[in-house]
Amino acid sequence: MSWLEAGTTKNGEGHGVPLNRDAILALRCVQGQHERWCFTYRGKRMGAIGSAWKRSLKRAGIEKFRFHDLRHTWASWHVMSGTSLQELMELGGWKSYEMVLRYAHLAPEHLSDAAARIERGMEVVSDNATISLR
């Protein structure tokens, strides 16, 4: 579990973030480069990424992309992989369900699953022009 400290999040409150194996592997790649921080520049903790982010985007030829867009990508990938909106709300630290509803359209299959919950087995009882189901 990683911890986002108060004052470092959009709403100013800290919260815990469970890390998956990919995230842990990425962090291990920089382990030991600094005694405490994983995001550093020239041996010091990165306080802000503004100018470095802009230069990186320019070098990559990417336009109209904000750092915060990465959070939206992360949330979208979660929903498309089957993470429930309730789980996403907790993972992302959103305080209201309405904020995560913007991702609901990315997993419309959940509605098919919901519709199927009340299915009952039916069979065709006639093969003529008028078909009856039982």
N, CA, C and O of each residue as an XYZ file, in Angstrom:
536
protein
N       0.861     -1.173      0.000
C       0.000      0.000      0.000
C       0.899      1.224      0.000
O       1.859      1.316      0.765
N       0.572      2.135     -0.854
C       1.268      3.411     -0.904
C       0.355      4.460     -0.281
O      -0.852      4.243     -0.177
N       0.901      5.566      0.125
C       0.100      6.598      0.766
C       0.317      7.920      0.058
O       1.450      8.370     -0.111
N      -0.788      8.540     -0.357
C      -0.740      9.888     -0.900
C      -0.996     10.830      0.267
O      -2.075     10.814      0.859
N      -0.024     11.635      0.591
C      -0.114     12.494      1.762
C      -1.096     13.639      1.553
O      -1.320     14.097      0.432
N      -1.673     14.087      2.659
C      -2.575     15.246      2.619
C      -1.859     16.408      1.959
O      -0.681     16.656      2.218
N      -2.582     17.117      1.104
C      -1.998     18.241      0.388
C      -1.420     17.863     -0.963
O      -1.064     18.743     -1.747
N      -1.320     16.568     -1.252
C      -0.749     16.145     -2.531
C      -1.817     15.667     -3.504
O      -1.505     15.351     -4.653
N      -3.067     15.607     -3.068
C      -4.154     15.169     -3.932
C      -5.014     16.365     -4.331
O      -4.909     17.445     -3.748
N      -5.862     16.154     -5.331
C      -6.697     17.250     -5.829
C      -7.597     17.820     -4.740
O      -7.780     19.035     -4.658
N      -8.169     16.937     -3.892
C      -9.064     17.436     -2.835
C      -8.312     17.786     -1.555
O      -8.921     18.196     -0.567
N      -6.987     17.625     -1.570
C      -6.172     18.010     -0.428
C      -6.094     16.996      0.689
O      -5.380     17.197      1.672
N      -6.834     15.896      0.541
C      -6.822     14.862      1.585
C      -5.964     13.686      1.150
O      -5.913     13.345     -0.031
N      -5.302     13.076      2.100
C      -4.499     11.905      1.806
C      -5.343     10.643      1.799
O      -6.411     10.595      2.409
N      -4.858      9.621      1.105
C      -5.509      8.314      1.167
C      -4.544      7.236      0.690
O      -3.595      7.501     -0.049
N      -4.815      6.022      1.133
C      -3.993      4.885      0.757
C      -4.338      4.394     -0.637
O      -5.491      4.456     -1.064
N      -3.319      3.901     -1.345
C      -3.504      3.371     -2.691
C      -2.826      2.008     -2.763
O      -1.603      1.920     -2.648
N      -3.611      0.937     -2.955
C      -2.976     -0.368     -3.118
C      -2.239     -0.423     -4.460
O      -2.757      0.043     -5.475
N      -1.060     -0.980     -4.462
C      -0.257     -1.058     -5.678
C      -0.305     -2.468     -6.248
O      -0.194     -3.448     -5.512
N      -0.472     -2.563     -7.573
C      -0.426     -3.877     -8.206
C       1.032     -4.258     -8.487
O       1.947     -3.474     -8.234
N       1.231     -5.447     -9.003
C       2.599     -5.934     -9.235
C       3.357     -5.071    -10.248
O       4.563     -4.867    -10.104
N       2.659     -4.564    -11.272
C       3.323     -3.705    -12.262
C       3.865     -2.441    -11.613
O       4.984     -2.018    -11.904
N       3.072     -1.838    -10.736
C       3.508     -0.612    -10.057
C       4.699     -0.893     -9.148
O       5.651     -0.114     -9.095
N       4.634     -2.003     -8.440
C       5.748     -2.361     -7.543
C       7.021     -2.610     -8.340
O       8.106     -2.207     -7.921
N       6.895     -3.269     -9.482
C       8.059     -3.519    -10.331
C       8.664     -2.203    -10.822
O       9.884     -2.042    -10.830
N       7.811     -1.266    -11.230
C       8.302      0.039    -11.688
C       9.036      0.775    -10.570
O      10.069      1.401    -10.805
N       8.501      0.696     -9.362
C       9.144      1.358     -8.230
C      10.469      0.699     -7.871
O      11.410      1.373     -7.450
N      10.542     -0.613     -8.036
C      11.812     -1.307     -7.747
C      12.919     -0.877     -8.692
O      14.099     -0.928     -8.343
N      12.536     -0.450     -9.894
C      13.542      0.011    -10.865
C      14.270      1.258    -10.385
O      15.413      1.487    -10.779
N      13.636      2.066     -9.546
C      14.278      3.281     -9.044
C      14.680      3.149     -7.573
O      15.178      4.096     -6.966
N      14.457      1.970     -7.020
C      14.788      1.756     -5.613
C      16.278      1.974     -5.387
O      17.113      1.493     -6.152
N      16.594      2.702     -4.332
C      17.980      2.960     -3.980
C      18.559      4.220     -4.590
O      19.664      4.626     -4.230
N      17.838      4.846     -5.506
C      18.342      6.073     -6.108
C      18.199      7.256     -5.163
O      18.901      8.258     -5.308
N      17.295      7.145     -4.197
C      17.111      8.173     -3.185
C      16.690      7.467     -1.911
O      16.020      6.435     -1.967
N      17.068      8.001     -0.779
C      16.756      7.326      0.491
C      15.265      7.282      0.809
O      14.826      6.401      1.548
N      14.466      8.222      0.262
C      13.044      8.238      0.565
C      12.136      8.331     -0.658
O      11.116      7.645     -0.716
N      12.487      9.166     -1.634
C      11.590      9.491     -2.737
C      11.879      8.650     -3.970
O      13.024      8.308     -4.264
N      10.797      8.325     -4.687
C      10.983      7.567     -5.928
C      10.990      8.481     -7.153
O      11.556      8.117     -8.184
N      10.377      9.654     -7.061
C      10.378     10.594     -8.172
C      11.326     11.737     -7.836
O      11.005     12.630     -7.052
N      12.498     11.683     -8.451
C      13.539     12.666     -8.146
C      14.102     13.254     -9.446
O      13.919     12.709    -10.535
N      14.775     14.355     -9.290
C      15.492     14.972    -10.405
C      16.797     15.506     -9.845
O      16.813     16.328     -8.929
N      17.874     15.027    -10.407
C      19.209     15.407     -9.950
C      19.386     15.169     -8.455
O      19.988     15.976     -7.746
N      18.850     14.047     -7.995
C      19.034     13.641     -6.608
C      18.116     14.287     -5.596
O      18.241     14.038     -4.397
N      17.196     15.115     -6.061
C      16.282     15.785     -5.135
C      14.841     15.438     -5.471
O      14.502     15.133     -6.614
N      14.005     15.492     -4.443
C      12.579     15.228     -4.600
C      11.976     16.194     -5.617
O      12.271     17.389     -5.602
N      11.124     15.662     -6.503
C      10.425     16.515     -7.458
C       9.263     17.183     -6.746
O       8.388     16.507     -6.203
N       9.254     18.487     -6.747
C       8.175     19.221     -6.114
C       7.023     19.472     -7.065
O       5.861     19.470     -6.657
N       7.341     19.686     -8.329
C       6.326     19.945     -9.347
C       6.865     19.434    -10.679
O       8.076     19.323    -10.872
N       5.971     19.132    -11.574
C       6.413     18.578    -12.849
C       6.108     19.479    -14.033
O       6.317     19.086    -15.181
N       5.624     20.669    -13.773
C       5.144     21.568    -14.816
C       6.022     21.687    -16.045
O       5.622     21.252    -17.125
N       7.200     22.261    -15.914
C       8.031     22.524    -17.093
C       8.588     21.230    -17.681
O       8.680     21.102    -18.902
N       8.956     20.277    -16.840
C       9.471     18.998    -17.348
C       8.389     18.263    -18.136
O       8.670     17.666    -19.175
N       7.161     18.307    -17.643
C       6.040     17.666    -18.333
C       5.830     18.306    -19.706
O       5.664     17.606    -20.705
N       5.838     19.625    -19.748
C       5.618     20.337    -21.015
C       6.726     20.033    -22.024
O       6.455     19.835    -23.208
N       7.977     19.996    -21.550
C       9.090     19.675    -22.457
C       8.980     18.236    -22.974
O       9.262     17.965    -24.142
N       8.572     17.330    -22.105
C       8.421     15.924    -22.518
C       7.335     15.776    -23.574
O       7.517     15.057    -24.556
N       6.211     16.450    -23.379
C       5.118     16.396    -24.354
C       5.571     16.958    -25.700
O       5.258     16.406    -26.754
N       6.308     18.057    -25.647
C       6.783     18.679    -26.877
C       7.726     17.737    -27.627
O       7.606     17.564    -28.839
N       8.663     17.132    -26.893
C       9.598     16.187    -27.530
C       8.866     14.995    -28.136
O       9.282     14.471    -29.170
N       7.776     14.562    -27.499
C       7.014     13.404    -27.986
C       5.986     13.789    -29.045
O       5.359     12.913    -29.640
N       5.807     15.082    -29.288
C       4.834     15.533    -30.273
C       3.390     15.378    -29.815
O       2.486     15.224    -30.637
N       3.173     15.419    -28.509
C       1.828     15.269    -27.941
C       1.278     16.642    -27.602
O       1.941     17.447    -26.948
N       0.056     16.900    -28.054
C      -0.588     18.188    -27.788
C      -1.847     17.989    -26.963
O      -2.454     16.918    -26.983
N      -2.232     19.021    -26.243
C      -3.484     19.051    -25.478
C      -3.627     17.824    -24.576
O      -4.627     17.108    -24.635
N      -2.632     17.598    -23.757
C      -2.642     16.478    -22.816
C      -2.125     16.969    -21.481
O      -1.001     17.459    -21.375
N      -2.972     16.830    -20.447
C      -2.591     17.278    -19.114
C      -2.124     16.079    -18.287
O      -2.518     14.943    -18.552
N      -1.307     16.332    -17.315
C      -0.845     15.256    -16.430
C      -2.031     14.537    -15.804
O      -2.013     13.316    -15.650
N      -3.062     15.295    -15.442
C      -4.255     14.715    -14.812
C      -4.994     13.754    -15.751
O      -5.755     12.905    -15.287
N      -4.778     13.877    -17.052
C      -5.405     12.953    -18.003
C      -4.955     11.515    -17.760
O      -5.662     10.573    -18.116
N      -3.791     11.347    -17.160
C      -3.313      9.998    -16.840
C      -4.242      9.315    -15.829
O      -4.442      8.101    -15.886
N      -4.797     10.088    -14.922
C      -5.753      9.550    -13.946
C      -7.010      9.056    -14.659
O      -7.556      8.010    -14.308
N      -7.467      9.807    -15.655
C      -8.646      9.393    -16.413
C      -8.363      8.116    -17.209
O      -9.221      7.239    -17.310
N      -7.172      8.021    -17.764
C      -6.790      6.805    -18.487
C      -6.779      5.616    -17.538
O      -7.312      4.555    -17.863
N      -6.176      5.789    -16.372
C      -6.121      4.730    -15.362
C      -7.533      4.277    -14.982
O      -7.809      3.079    -14.923
N      -8.418      5.233    -14.727
C      -9.791      4.898    -14.347
C     -10.517      4.196    -15.483
O     -11.263      3.246    -15.247
N     -10.312      4.644    -16.694
C     -10.952      4.021    -17.860
C     -10.487      2.585    -18.028
O     -11.302      1.694    -18.267
N      -9.191      2.352    -17.907
C      -8.664      0.987    -18.017
C      -9.269      0.083    -16.956
O      -9.581     -1.076    -17.229
N      -9.437      0.608    -15.743
C     -10.034     -0.187    -14.674
C     -11.453     -0.610    -15.033
O     -11.799     -1.788    -14.934
N     -12.268      0.349    -15.448
C     -13.669      0.033    -15.759
C     -13.745     -0.949    -16.920
O     -14.538     -1.890    -16.887
N     -12.930     -0.738    -17.942
C     -12.947     -1.630    -19.101
C     -12.433     -3.028    -18.749
O     -12.678     -3.982    -19.486
N     -11.729     -3.150    -17.640
C     -11.233     -4.460    -17.194
C     -12.148     -5.106    -16.164
O     -11.837     -6.181    -15.650
N     -13.269     -4.466    -15.856
C     -14.244     -5.085    -14.970
C     -14.286     -4.557    -13.548
O     -15.060     -5.063    -12.735
N     -13.488     -3.567    -13.223
C     -13.544     -2.971    -11.885
C     -14.891     -2.271    -11.728
O     -15.291     -1.485    -12.587
N     -15.581     -2.555    -10.641
C     -16.878     -1.916    -10.418
C     -16.684     -0.432    -10.127
O     -15.606     -0.003     -9.716
N     -17.738      0.340    -10.346
C     -17.648      1.769    -10.076
C     -17.435      2.044     -8.591
O     -16.771      3.014     -8.226
N     -17.994      1.198     -7.741
C     -17.773      1.348     -6.295
C     -16.295      1.118     -5.959
O     -15.703      1.875     -5.190
N     -15.710      0.073     -6.541
C     -14.284     -0.194     -6.306
C     -13.425      0.944     -6.852
O     -12.459      1.365     -6.217
N     -13.790      1.437     -8.039
C     -13.034      2.537     -8.630
C     -13.102      3.779     -7.756
O     -12.106      4.483     -7.584
N     -14.271      4.044     -7.209
C     -14.437      5.197     -6.325
C     -13.481      5.099     -5.140
O     -12.848      6.085     -4.764
N     -13.380      3.923     -4.562
C     -12.489      3.736     -3.414
C     -11.028      3.787     -3.828
O     -10.214      4.404     -3.140
N     -10.678      3.141     -4.950
C      -9.295      3.155     -5.411
C      -8.824      4.572     -5.734
O      -7.704      4.954     -5.396
N      -9.689      5.346     -6.391
C      -9.307      6.672     -6.842
C      -9.513      7.768     -5.821
O      -9.093      8.905     -6.034
N     -10.158      7.436     -4.711
C     -10.353      8.425     -3.663
C     -11.431      9.451     -3.957
O     -11.450     10.521     -3.348
N     -12.343      9.137     -4.896
C     -13.453     10.055     -5.157
C     -14.414     10.008     -3.993
O     -14.654      8.942     -3.426
N     -14.965     11.146     -3.633
C     -15.892     11.217     -2.495
C     -17.328     10.976     -2.898
O     -18.140     10.569     -2.067
N     -17.662     11.217     -4.158
C     -19.050     11.034     -4.579
C     -19.132     10.046     -5.730
O     -18.248      9.978     -6.584
N     -20.208      9.288     -5.729
C     -20.453      8.302     -6.768
C     -20.639      8.984     -8.125
O     -20.288      8.423     -9.164
N     -21.190     10.189     -8.105
C     -21.424     10.927     -9.350
C     -20.122     11.159    -10.117
O     -20.118     11.175    -11.347
N     -19.032     11.336     -9.395
C     -17.748     11.598    -10.059
C     -17.253     10.391    -10.849
O     -16.590     10.559    -11.872
N     -17.559      9.179    -10.395
C     -17.105      7.991    -11.123
C     -18.105      7.552    -12.184
O     -17.780      6.718    -13.029
N     -19.309      8.098    -12.152
C     -20.307      7.729    -13.161
C     -19.869      8.104    -14.573
O     -20.374      7.538    -15.543
N     -18.940      9.046    -14.704
C     -18.462      9.423    -16.037
C     -17.765      8.266    -16.742
O     -17.558      8.315    -17.955
N     -17.400      7.226    -15.996
C     -16.725      6.075    -16.587
C     -17.675      4.910    -16.869
O     -17.261      3.913    -17.461
N     -18.931      5.017    -16.459
C     -19.885      3.908    -16.585
C     -20.089      3.479    -18.037
O     -20.266      2.292    -18.311
N     -20.065      4.432    -18.969
C     -20.302      4.098    -20.376
C     -19.216      3.208    -20.961
O     -19.411      2.632    -22.031
N     -18.085      3.079    -20.293
C     -16.979      2.283    -20.804
C     -17.171      0.793    -20.576
O     -16.413     -0.019    -21.107
N     -18.177      0.427    -19.792
C     -18.430     -0.990    -19.517
C     -19.922     -1.288    -19.640
O     -20.551     -1.671    -18.653
N     -20.510     -1.118    -20.851
C     -21.947     -1.345    -20.992
C     -22.348     -2.796    -20.780
O     -23.525     -3.088    -20.572
N     -21.382     -3.713    -20.831
C     -21.715     -5.122    -20.630
C     -22.276     -5.387    -19.231
O     -22.951     -6.394    -19.013
N     -22.002     -4.493    -18.291
C     -22.565     -4.702    -16.955
C     -24.081     -4.643    -16.995
O     -24.744     -5.242    -16.148
N     -24.643     -3.928    -17.968
C     -26.099     -3.892    -18.105
C     -26.618     -5.211    -18.656
O     -27.694     -5.665    -18.265
N     -25.865     -5.833    -19.564
C     -26.258     -7.147    -20.082
C     -26.220     -8.177    -18.964
O     -27.111     -9.020    -18.856
N     -25.198     -8.108    -18.143
C     -25.097     -9.020    -17.000
C     -26.275     -8.818    -16.058
O     -26.846     -9.784    -15.551
N     -26.639     -7.552    -15.824
C     -27.764     -7.256    -14.935
C     -29.061     -7.799    -15.523
O     -29.866     -8.382    -14.798
N     -29.279     -7.617    -16.828
C     -30.498     -8.112    -17.472
C     -30.585     -9.627    -17.388
O     -31.673    -10.181    -17.234
N     -29.453    -10.294    -17.489
C     -29.431    -11.755    -17.481
C     -29.710    -12.356    -16.105
O     -29.985    -13.552    -16.007
N     -29.647    -11.572    -15.063
C     -29.848    -12.101    -13.713
C     -31.251    -12.659    -13.497
O     -31.446    -13.520    -12.640
N     -32.213    -12.188    -14.250
C     -33.572    -12.681    -14.046
C     -34.030    -13.591    -15.190
O     -35.227    -13.842    -15.336
N     -33.097    -14.083    -15.995
C     -33.458    -15.012    -17.061
C     -33.956    -16.315    -16.476
O     -33.541    -16.749    -15.401
N     -34.841    -16.908    -17.205
C     -35.251    -18.261    -16.851
C     -35.106    -19.082    -18.107
O     -35.190    -18.551    -19.214
N     -34.894    -20.343    -17.951
C     -34.738    -21.225    -19.104
C     -36.034    -21.299    -19.883
O     -37.080    -21.598    -19.307
N     -35.991    -21.034    -21.177
C     -37.171    -21.111    -22.014
C     -36.895    -22.079    -23.148
O     -35.748    -22.305    -23.532
N     -37.953    -22.636    -23.666
C     -37.796    -23.537    -24.789
C     -38.869    -23.232    -25.821
O     -39.967    -22.791    -25.482
N     -38.542    -23.472    -27.079
C     -39.511    -23.317    -28.160
C     -40.388    -24.565    -28.157
O     -39.871    -25.681    -28.204
N     -41.714    -24.391    -28.102
C     -42.620    -25.541    -28.039
C     -43.333    -25.781    -29.363
O     -44.098    -26.739    -29.480
N     -43.102    -24.934    -30.362
C     -43.726    -25.132    -31.665
C     -42.804    -24.552    -32.713
O     -42.189    -23.510    -32.488
N     -42.697    -25.217    -33.866
C     -41.808    -24.710    -34.901
C     -42.570    -24.162    -36.101
O     -41.989    -23.977    -37.170
N     -43.874    -23.900    -35.935
C     -44.635    -23.327    -37.045
C     -44.512    -21.805    -37.027
O     -43.667    -21.265    -36.312
N     -45.335    -21.113    -37.795
C     -45.236    -19.664    -37.936
C     -45.501    -18.943    -36.616
O     -45.000    -17.838    -36.411
N     -46.280    -19.547    -35.719
C     -46.543    -18.952    -34.416
C     -45.714    -19.729    -33.405
O     -45.982    -20.898    -33.130
N     -44.708    -19.064    -32.859
C     -43.793    -19.747    -31.930
C     -44.221    -19.402    -30.508
O     -44.461    -18.238    -30.185
N     -44.309    -20.383    -29.698
C     -44.632    -20.175    -28.292
C     -43.412    -20.496    -27.450
O     -42.668    -21.437    -27.728
N     -43.230    -19.708    -26.437
C     -42.137    -19.969    -25.489
C     -42.744    -20.416    -24.175
O     -43.794    -19.924    -23.763
N     -42.093    -21.327    -23.540
C     -42.559    -21.788    -22.246
C     -41.425    -21.672    -21.265
O     -41.586    -22.009    -20.092
